[in-house]
Amino acid sequence: MPDRGGGPSGPRMRVGRPSRRSRTLLMTLGVLAVLAMLFIMFAGFWTDWLWFRSVKYSTVFTTTLWTKIGLFAVFGLLMAGAVGFNIWLAHRLRPPLSAMSMEQQSLDRYRMSIAPYKKWLLLGIAVLVGLIAGASAAGQWKTWLMYVNGVAFGTKDPQFHMDVSFYTFDLPWYRFLLGFGFAAVVLSVIAAAVVHYLYGGLRVTSPGARATAAATGHLSVLLGLFVTLKAIAYWLDRYGLAVKSSDFKAADNWTGLRYVDANAYLPAKTILVAIAAICAVLFFATLWRRTWQLPVIGFGLMVLSAILIGGLYPAIVQKFQVQPNEQAKESPYVQKNIKATRDAYGIAGAEVSDYPGVPQTEDRTKLRPQADTTASIRILDPNIVSPAFQQLQQVKGYYAFPSTLAVDRYSGQDTVIGLRELNIGGIPKNNWINDHFKYTHGYGVVAAKGTTVKEGAPDFTQSDLPSKGVFGTDFEQRIYYGEQTKQYSIVGGPQKELDYSDDKGEKETSYKGDSGVNLDNPVNRAAYALTFNEPQILYSGAIGDGSRILYNRTPKQRVEAVAPWLTIDGAPYPAVIDGRIKWIVDAYTTTNGYPYASRTTLGQSTADSLTNSQRAVVAQENQVNYIRNSVKATVDAYDGSVDLYQWDTQDPVLKTWMKAFPGTVKPKADIAKPLMDHLRYPQDLFKVQRELLTRYHVTNPQTFLSGSEAWAVPDDPTTKAGTAVPPYYLSMKMPDQKEKDQVFSLTTTFTPNERPNLSAFMAVNADPGTLEYGKIRILKMPTSKPPDGPSQVQSKFQSEPKIAESIRLLRGGDSEIEYGNLLAVPLDGGMLYVEPVYVRSSTLKYPLLRKVLVTYGNQTAFEDTLEKALNVVFGAEAPTVPVPPAQPPGDGTVTPPKVQDPTVKAALGDAQKAIEDAEKARQAGDWAAFGKAQDEIKAALERAIAAEAKAATPAPSGQ
């Protein structure tokens, strides 16, 4: 044969094979690469197992793992089997001879090219779709566990009379199965159609029939299965109406059936079930009739019916039956929604009572003792005094306190408490040894009275390093687990840790707890070196016998890891209990499938002016329509041990999870009294409930639909962020409370929609040591003459000329004014407002309490102490700086002050006019004009003071 390259012929060059050494080296490198990849995959699994075993919750890991593996295997095999079988069947049903046409000739090349690899191709496709389907099914492990372990609620929905558990536990699993079935059928149809076309069973341009009888029968059965699943979907959609959200002016995220759903969509879905079933039978009938005519007609009828019956007919009902008489038509369904929503969020027992909003006792001096017995007014704001704790009790730069401190109670006293946690950014020299071996923990508890201060600073009851005070010193003060402790530490080995420093120098320690994972094993060290991307863990000499690695160190991380079915409150708080520092974490069970209960988004409902990266709810975008504070958890600050306690013993969602993970949640009876004394009603649950109660305090459907009684959570008047006011913990008595003593409570206020007045005051009993724990009381103000709301009270504080001048003087040079929590307390029919005022100087760097603002009725006081301010407001003492009365005396005329200097008189006149302008702007809601008027008040007062000082200065002699 001639040389096709055109060159001279000659002997062929043989390409040399690699030597045995090279082949061995390549094989070795290949094996090592595979082993390395497998170990990387193994490392994550292994470290997770070691961590769960270290916290003694290995059953959570194994149950979750085996559930995921089981779902992956079952549904992966089902999907692979379904698609693979239909590919094999389509190939088996191929025609023996293909029609001679250009189309088939071009397909011959593809058939010939894949012929040697048919089995491998079939296996590859089946494995690929199986892996994808298995991974998707593994993500449904929570849905499966809730389905197989579901506990009945004992409550039935008002439309279908099914137990609520059907919607929360069963329906989500049925929907997953339905979705999986649709995916399997659709993939099978696509795969079978491709194979039939490739082998001539389906033809597009060839002469003769477009499909063989075998292909027609095969695809018809698959399409019949699809339509059968559609019939099942229509049937489940009927129940889905009970948990469907829709746009409705009565409430955001409205859930449940309305008139059009019950009288149009529900019958339509039932009719469509029958049509789809008939259509499916027609598809199956092609096995005998071998024609597409009837199935296509049936399918077209189903589509047309879905448009007309499922879309057009409900729109006609809404337009011509509901809209002309909406209140009458929708009222029965609104009533169902109100009841379900109040039950689902635990607000059905909220008591709403009328409250006059104005003082009932004419002689206000008689109310002074009552003010002390009604509430222990907390003037130490935990959201402002953290810098004071930091400056006075930080001791070293590598310690820090959280930006928002906690409020607890000790010996009946409201107490502000914080832990001196490790601040990794304050370490003198950052390196791997210092960051992870030497500086490993915080040290000590700092607490202060909530109702008193010392010279403006916190009145500490526990302080110093080591910590001493009312808690004593005989408790474990080291803090290895805390809200700020986010880096890993390696402890207990040859490298000593810094314990704390005092006048005698640094003290060293070595961790003695059994927390963390042991690093004695080289496999463990290699796994963690990969997990934390730190090779030094593998070979560092600082790691030796007894070395343990601590990670997942924040309380929320630990509780969420051992109980992934729980939603964690955004504000864990510390308490000293039985010689240990314990983090107390509130946890919730939630569901999105409670019929008729309107939904809320946790991230939106729990956001307020204090929400930040430290206080954020897990799963911010998580929409729920049922929530219970079902679990109280504790995390030991020293050894990180996690204990979960059942709190809501009636919650069926928690009972379901306790069946799925037996032994993980301890019974409520195991909560010891020292721990019980520090439990409280959780903030995030309270914020969700108050958001719902802005609408759902109304139980009359007609009033609910009109929206005339709708409330709003007011913005925090002490900030300019325009975010909701946070709820406040306070020991107090509501007017109808039977307890003789004050009760630890969580309180908030409401205003009417788009109005600044006070519409209601809400408090919940937050003390689990009382019989009425969790009872919600709402005091509803009169709508005709409502009292001032928080923003109005704040405005009055700042618009009083004498107060404004005092605040100006407090600011001085570079000092800043910070307003503390504006507390509201119901007292004798009126509302007592108290607000601490802090001053932060440029030199001191932390705020000191300098004044207390108090208002009651038309009386306002601005004094150095709370006691003095209360005395002034209730007429028991004269004010230090007289404040003009809010109402003119006697005949209603205002007697102008006797001012000789015309400049002073003119300035005071300008101030008075600006005050009137500010009040008009406030009532109109024009805050830009209000701010401008405030500036004019300040400028006028400054002119008056300057003129008065000039007039009081004696003239120089000789003039």
VEXSE-460983 format. One record per residue (C-alpha): x, y, z negated. Coordinates in steps of 0.1 Angstrom, whole numbers, plus 2048, in hexadecimal, padded with zeros to 3 digits. Each point is the difference from the previous one (the first is absolute). Layout:
XYZ;...
***
This chain:
800800800;80D823808;80A8167E3;7E28187FB;8188197F1;812804822;8237FC7F0;81A7E5805;7F97DE7F3;8157F07E6;7FF7ED7DF;7E580B7E7;80C80F7DF;7F37EE7E2;7F48157E4;8117F37E0;7EA7F57E4;8068107DD;8187ED7EB;7F57EA7E3;80C81A7E7;7EC81B811;7E17EB802;8047F87DB;8058247F7;7E180B814;7EB7E57F0;80C8097DE;7F9825806;7DD7F780D;7F97EB7E2;80C81B7E8;7EB81A812;7E17EA7FC;8087F97DC;8058267FA;7DE80880F;7EF7E57EC;81080D7E0;7F5823807;7DD7F3804;8047EB7E1;80E81C7EB;7E08157FF;7EB7E17F7;8197F57E5;8048217EF;7DA8047FE;7FD7DE7F1;81B8087E6;7EF8217F7;7DE7F07FB;8107E57EB;8128197EB;7E08127F7;7EE7DE7FA;7E780581B;80D7E5818;7DD7F2805;7F6821811;81D7FB818;7F97DC807;7DA803803;80481D818;81B7EF814;7EE7DF804;7E0812809;81281381B;8117E080D;7DF7ED800;7EE81B813;81D804818;8027DB807;7DA7FA803;7F781D816;8217FF814;7F97DC808;7DC807809;80981C817;81D7ED810;7EA7E1804;7E381480F;815813819;8167E2808;7E37E8804;7EF817819;81F805814;8057DA801;7DB7FB809;80181A81C;81F7EF80E;7EF7DE7FD;7E180D813;81480E81D;7F47F6822;8157E5811;804815820;802825804;7EF81281D;81980A81B;8008257FE;81981C7FC;7F58047DC;8087DC7F8;8207FF813;80D81E7EC;7F67EE7E0;8127E180A;8218117F9;7F68077DD;7F27DD7FA;8217F180D;8168177EB;7EE7F77DF;7FA7DC808;8207F47EE;7F88157E1;7DB7FA7FC;8027EE7DF;8198197F2;7EB81D80C;7E07F27F1;8127FA7DF;80F823800;7DF811806;7EF7EC7E6;81B8067E6;801826808;7DA8057FB;8017E97E2;81B8157EF;7ED820807;7DF7F27F4;8117F07E1;8118207F6;7DF813803;7EE7E57EB;81B8017E5;7F88257FB;7DD7F57F6;80B7EE7E0;7ED8187E9;7E07FB815;8047DA7FE;8077FF7DA;7E28167F9;7EA7EA816;8097DF7F0;80180E7DC;7E3819803;7EB8057E0;7DB80B803;7F88247F6;7DD7F77F4;7F381E814;7EE7FD821;7FE81A81C;7DE80F805;7FC7F8825;80B7DC805;7FF7F57DC;8237F1802;8188007E2;81981C803;81C7E6800;7F47F6823;80A82380D;8208037EC;80E7DD802;7EF7EC81C;7F881981B;82480C805;80B7DC805;7E47F8818;80A81F814;8247F4801;7F57DE80D;7EA81081A;81D81780C;8177E2801;7E67ED815;7FC81C818;826803804;8037DA806;7E580081A;80C81F812;8247F3802;7F37DE80B;7EB80F81C;81E81580C;8187E27FF;7E77E8811;7F781A81B;825805808;8077DB803;7E07FA815;80B81B817;8237F4802;7F67DD80A;7E3809817;7E27FC7E9;7F8824804;805812821;7FD825808;805802826;8017DC80B;7E37F3815;7E47EB7F0;7F48007DC;8128187E8;8027E67E4;8007DB7FE;7E57EE7EC;81A7F67E6;80C8247FC;7DD80D7FE;7F67E77E5;8208077EC;7FD826800;7DA7FF7FB;8057EC7E0;81A8197F3;7E981D809;7E37EE7EF;8167FE7E1;807825802;7DB809802;7F87E87E4;8198127EA;7EF82180B;7DF7F27F4;8117F87DE;80F823800;7DE810805;7F37EB7E3;81C80B7E9;7FB82480C;7DE7FF7EF;8117FC7DE;81B81880A;7E681C801;8007FF7DA;8258097FE;80181681F;80C8247FC;7EF81B814;7FE826803;7E480D7EB;7FB8237F3;7F57F27DE;8237F47F7;8237FB80E;8087DC80A;7DC7F57FC;7FD7DA7FE;7E27EA804;7E07FE815;7EC81E809;7DE80180F;80C7FC824;8167E37F5;7E47ED7EF;7E680881A;814800821;8237F27FD;7F67E27EA;7E47F4818;81780781E;81C7EA7F1;7E77E47FB;7F3802823;82480180E;8087E07ED;7E47EE813;80B80F821;8247F77FB;7F67DC7F6;7EC7FC820;81C80E814;8187E77F0;7EA7E3809;7FF80D825;8267FF801;8017DD7F2;7E67F6819;81980681D;8107DE7F7;7E27F1812;7F481B818;82280B80B;7F5824808;8088217F0;7DF81080A;7EC7FA7DF;81D8077E8;808821812;7DC80A7FE;7FE7F77DC;8218127F8;7F381F812;7E07FE7EC;8137FF7E0;81581E809;7E281480B;7ED7F67E0;81E80B7EB;7FE822810;7DB8047FF;7F67EE7E0;8208067ED;80782480B;7E3812811;7E47F47EA;81080A7DE;80882280F;7DB804809;7F57F67DD;8198187F0;7F481D817;7DB7FC7FF;7F97EE7DF;81B8097E7;80A824808;7DC80F7FF;7FB7F27DD;8237F77F4;7FB8037DA;7E27E9800;8107E6817;8228007EF;7F78037DC;7FC7DA7F9;8227F980F;81081E7EE;7F27F17DF;8117DF808;821812808;7FF8147E0;7FA7E27EA;81B7EB811;81A81C7FF;7FA8077DB;8037DB7F8;81F7FB816;81481C7F1;7F57FB7DC;7ED8217FD;7DD7F17FC;8018077DA;80B824803;7E98167EB;7F682180E;7F18197E7;7F6824803;8178197EF;7F78257FB;82380D809;7FD81E7E8;8068027DB;7E17F87EA;80C80F7E0;7FE8267FE;8198037E4;81F7F4811;8158017E0;7ED7E07F5;80F7EE81E;8248047F5;8027E07EB;7EC7ED81A;81B80881A;81A7ED7EB;7EA7E27FB;7F37FE824;8227FC810;8257FD7F9;80981981B;8217F6810;81581F808;81F7EC80A;7FB7FA825;8127DF80B;80280D823;81481F7F7;8157F77E2;8167E6811;81C81A806;7FF8087DA;8057DB7F8;81B80081B;81381E7F2;7FC7F87DB;8027DA800;8127F5820;8217FF7ED;8147F581F;7FC808825;7FB7DB809;7DF7FF7ED;7DF80F80C;7DC8027F6;7E37FC819;7F181F80E;7DE7F77F1;8017F37DD;7E67E97F0;7E58077E7;7FA7E67E5;7F57FF7DC;8137F67E1;7F18017DD;7E181280E;81681C80F;800808825;8247FC80A;81580981F;81A7E5806;81C7F9819;81D7E9804;82480A805;8067ED820;8207FB814;80581B81A;8187F181A;805822810;80E80E7DF;81D7E77FD;8218137FE;8107EC81C;7EC7EA817;8107E080B;7F57DC803;80C7F67DD;7F181E7EF;7DF7FF812;7F97DB7FC;8157F47E2;80881C7E8;7E1816801;7E47E77FE;7E680D7E8;7EF81D7EF;7FE8047DA;7E580C7E8;7DD80D7FD;7F78257FB;7DE80A7F3;7F08217F5;7DF80A7F1;7E680A819;7EE81A7EB;81D8147F1;82181080B;81F80E7EE;80A82280B;7F17F9822;8137DF804;7F27DD7FC;7FC7F57DC;8137DF803;7F67E27EB;81A7E980F;82080E80F;8267FF802;8177E480C;7FD7E67F2;7DB8087FD;7F28057DD;7E080D7F1;7DD7F37FA;8087E0813;81E7FA7EB;8217F380F;7FA7DA7FC;7F47FA823;8107F7821;808822810;8127F581F;7EC806820;80A7E981C;7DE802811;7EF821807;7F0817819;82181080B;8147E0800;8007F5824;8247F4807;80C7DD7F8;8187FA7E3;8177E37F8;8027FB7DA;80C7E67E7;8217F8810;82480A7F9;7F9824809;7F48147E1;7E3819803;7FE8237F2;7E67FF7E4;7FF8247F5;81781C7F4;8008127DF;8198167ED;8177E37FB;8027F8825;7F27E6818;7F07E07F4;8017E1815;7E97E3803;7F97E0813;7DD7F680A;7F27E47EA;7DE7FB810;7F67E3816;7F381681C;80E800823;80F7E5816;8217EF7F6;81D806818;8167E37F3;7F67EC81F;81480A820;7E17F8815;7ED81A7EC;81B81A803;8027FA826;7DA803803;7FF8217EC;81E80D813;7EB7FC820;7DF80C7F0;8108217F3;81880381D;81D8027E7;81D7E8807;8118097DF;7E67EC7ED;8107E1810;8248057F5;80181C7E5;8137F77E1;7E78157EC;7E87E3804;8067E17EB;7F17E97E6;7DF80D7F3;7FC81A81C;7DC807809;7F181681A;7E28167F7;7E980E81C;7DC808806;8038157E1;7E2818801;7E17F57ED;7EA80381F;8187EC815;8017E37E7;7DA7FE7FA;7F8803825;81A7E5808;7F27E67E7;7DC809808;7FE80A824;7DA7FF800;7FF81E7E8;800825807;8168137E8;7F78217EE;81781D808;8098097DC;8107E47EB;80980D7DE;8177F57E4;7F87F67DC;8147F47E2;7F07DF7F6;80E7E77E7;82380B802;801802827;7F981A81A;7E57F4816;7F480F821;7DA7FD801;7F27FD824;7DC80180A;7F77E981D;7E07FD815;7EE7E6814;7EF80E81E;7ED7F581F;7F381081F;7E27E9804;7E680A7E5;7DF803813;7F0823801;81C8107EB;80F81E811;8267FF806;81B8167F3;825804809;8167FB7E2;81B81880B;7E781D805;7EB7F97E1;81E7FF7E8;81381D80E;80281F7EA;81881D7F8;8177E87EE;8037E581B;8237FB80B;8197E5809;8007F67DB;7DA7FD7FD;7F27F081F;7E77E4803;80B7E1812;7F07FC822;7F7825804;7EB7F981F;7EE7E27F1;7DA804804;7EC7EF7E5;7DB7FF7F5;8057ED7E0;8198067E4;8067F37DD;81C8067E7;8027DB7FB;8247FC7F4;8158117E6;8257F8806;81F8067EC;82580280B;81B7FE7E6;81981C804;81D7EA7F5;7FB7DE80E;7E780881C;7E77E57F6;7DE80480F;7E07F77EE;7DD802811;7E18017EA;7DD7FB80B;7ED8207F7;7DF7FE812;7F37DE7F7;7E2803817;812809820;7FA7E481A;81D80C816;8187FB7E4;7F17DF7F7;8057F6824;8258097FF;8047EF7DF;7F37E0810;81980481D;81D8077E9;7F87EE7DF;81580A7E2;80C82180D;7E78167ED;7FD7FC7DB;7DE8027EF;7F58217F0;8017F07DE;8267FF803;8038267FE;80F8087DE;7F381E7EC;820814803;7FC7FE826;7DB8067FF;8068217EC;81380E81E;7E97F581D;7EB81B810;7E780681C;815803820;803820813;7FD7F3823;7DF7ED7F9;7F28207F0;80A81581E;7EF7E7818;7E18007EA;7FE8267FD;803803826;7E27E9804;7ED8117E5;801821813;7E37F0814;7F67E17EE;7F68117DF;7DF805813;7E97E17FF;7E280F812;8047F9825;7ED81F80B;8178167EC;81E7EC80C;7F7805825;7FA8257FB;8238057F1;7F381C7EA;8107F07E1;8227F780F;81E8097EC;825804807;8207FA7ED;80F8237FC;82380A80B;81A8047E5;7FE8257F7;8238007F1;8117F8821;7FE80E823;8027DF812;7DA7FD804;7FF7DD7F3;7E87F07E7;8038077DB;80D7E17EE;7EC7EF7E4;80D8077DD;8047E97E2;7F28107E1;7F47F57DE;7DD80F7FD;7DB7FA7F8;7E4803819;7E08107F3;7EE7DF7FE;81C7EA7F5;7F87EC7E0;8237FD7F4;8098177E4;82480380B;80E80D821;8057E681A;81C7FE819;7EF809821;807808824;7EF81F80D;7F981481F;7E981B80E;7EA80481E;7F581E814;7E380481A;80A7FB824;81381F80D;7F88137E0;8178087E3;7E77FC7E3;8007E37E8;7E67E6809;80A7E37E8;8197F47E7;8097DB7FF;8127EC7E6;8077DB7FC;8087EE7DF;8247F6806;8067EE7DF;7FC7DA802;7FE7FF7DA;7DD80E801;7DF7EF809;7F981A81B;8207FC813;7FB808825;7DF8127FA;7FC81D818;7EE81F7F4;7F781D817;7F48227F3;7EC81081C;7FF827800;7E1814809;7FF809825;7EF8227FB;81A80F7E9;81F7EA801;81E8077EB;82180A80E;8157E5811;8267FA7FD;80981981C;7E981A7F1;80F7FC7DE;82380280D;7F6820814;7F28107E1;8207F87ED;81581181A;7E881E806;7FD80B7DC;8158207FF;8107FA7DE;8077DC808;80E809822;8178197F0;80C7E77E6;8077E781B;81481B813;8158067E1;8057DB7FB;80E7FE822;81B8197F8;81D800817;8047DE811;7E97EB7EA;7E47EB80F;7DD7F97F3;7F37DD801;7DC7F87F7;7F97E07EF;7E37E8802;7DF8137FE;7ED7EB7E7;7DA8027FD;7ED7F57E0;7DA8017FC;7F78127E0;7DE80A7F2;7F0802823;81D81480F;8227F880F;8208077EE;81D805818;8247FE7F4;820806814;8248017F4;81681A811;8257F7803;81D817807;8207F4812;81C8197FE;81D800819;8197F97E4;7ED7E57EC;7F67EB81F;7E37EF7EE;7DD80C7F7;7F680C7DD;7DC8037F4;7FB8257FA;7DB806802;7DF7EE7FE;7E280B815;7DE7F87F1;7DD80980C;7DE7F87F3;7E081180C;809824807;81E8007E8;8247FD80B;8207FE7EB;82480180A;8157F87E1;8217F17F6;7F17E17F0;7E17EA806;7F48067DD;802826803;7EF7FF822;7E37EB7F3;7FC8177E2;7FE81E817;7E77F0818;7E97F67E3;8038217EE;8137F37E2;81E817807;807820813;8147FC820;82480A801;7FB813820;7DB80B803;7EF7F381E;7E381480F;7DF7EE7FC;7F17EF81F;7DE8117FA;7FA8257F8;7F38067DC;7E08117F5;7ED81181C;8157F181B;81581F806;8267FE7FE;81081B7EC;82080A812;81F8027EB;80C8227F5;81E806817;810822800;8197FB81C;7EF801822;8197E9810;7F97E57E6;7DB805805;8027FE825;8157E07FE;7E87EF7E9;7E380A817;8127F081D;8057E17EA;7DB7FE7F7;7F6804825;8197E480A;7F27EA7E5;7DD80580E;80D7F9823;8117E07F4;7DF7F47F0;7ED807820;81A7EE815;7FF7E27E7;7DA7FD802;802802826;81C7E6802;817819812;8207F67F0;816816817;7ED81E7F4;8027F37DC;8267FD802;80282380E;7EB80D7E4;8177EE7E6;81E81380F;7ED8217FD;7F77F97DC;8257F97F8;80C820812;7E68167EF;8097F27DD;825806807;7F8825809;7EB8047E1;81C7F27E9;81A815811;7EB8207FC;7F77F87DC;8247FA7F7;80A821811;7E58137EE;80B7F17DE;82480A805;8078217ED;80B81D816;82580A7FD;80681E7E9;802821810;7E47FA819;
***
